[in-house]
Amino acid sequence: MSAVATVASRPLRPRLFGLRVTPLTLRRWAAFKANRRGYVSAIIFLALFGISLFAELLANDRPILVQYEDSYYFPIFRDYPETTFGGTFETTADYRDPYVRQLIADKGWAIWPPIPFSYRTAVTDLAGPAPTPPDAINWLGTDDKARDVFARIIYGFRISVLFGLVLTVVSTVIGVIAGAVQGFYGGWVDLLFQRFLEVWGGLPFLYVLLILSSVIVPGFWTLLGIMLLVSWTWPVGVVRAEFLRTRNFEYVRAAKGLGMSDWRIMTKHILPNALVATLTFLPFTLSGSVTTLTALDFLGFGLPPGSPSLGELLQQGKENLQAPWLGTTGFIVIGTMLTLLVFTGEAIRDAFDPRKTIA
């Protein structure tokens, strides 16, 4: 049989989103879609997260585009001095100043975001003392520092999900590597590592987090590093168990006999099986990371003061009981986010369940 005939006789792999995938992957995707609640939740969550990535275009105290004297400017991406628009001062233009707005309107025009406030903008023309209830301008009202709640929710949702994603991915990679080494080599490596995990898991990490967050200047990356001290251990047990079970299988022993390196055996032959159980936990781990960040912000040990934070919004709702829209809005946003993640996790769990994916 010729080489052309051999290639032509090979069955083509099915396609998913334009990519060739294995039949097992296609069955898993079908099982994921079969869970309608989880599938719709995943679409809604991804849509909300995708929208929040363009927060600067949705909520900003600067115009998206300014046309002035036949020239075009993009204030959301670059600072321009007031003199650019015929003003007096060399400082950065304050586009909410009626004087600057009039200068632009006289010789051009500006396109504003739907919400003309950033997460840090202090609204000055309120009808009463802050916090103020929702109205036609501030759709979800303002907080006790006269900042627009809707704008802070958009930015806060983005930073919460990004923080949770980075923490989940990094902690998963560290935990998978640790569990793989522990389970593959076994013996003293496994014994010593298990004793270390027992000691590490017995530490009161809530108090450690509170102490470190109060000593170290809070920030996105410093807080992420502190959280990694706690969260990297979650996939170790699952990956270790899979490696302990698989390391003596015939195909693994055959690979060793052929001279394949330990690292290649771990990554090519054993790790794909161990990742199945790990992937099913990822949405739940993400929701736990978001909840932890929200709790730290609520207690005042999270992101720096003034950062767009869902936890701070809940704290303001607790301190301003006369403004029920603050606590109610924060509860609805966080509850919706966690519900979507949990439903998505259930769909992913069904997708990797061999009883539902293999006919």
Order of alpha helices (4+ residues) and beta strands (2+ residues): alpha-beta-beta-alpha-alpha-alpha-beta-beta-alpha-beta-alpha-alpha-alpha-alpha-alpha-alpha-alpha-alpha-alpha-alpha-alpha
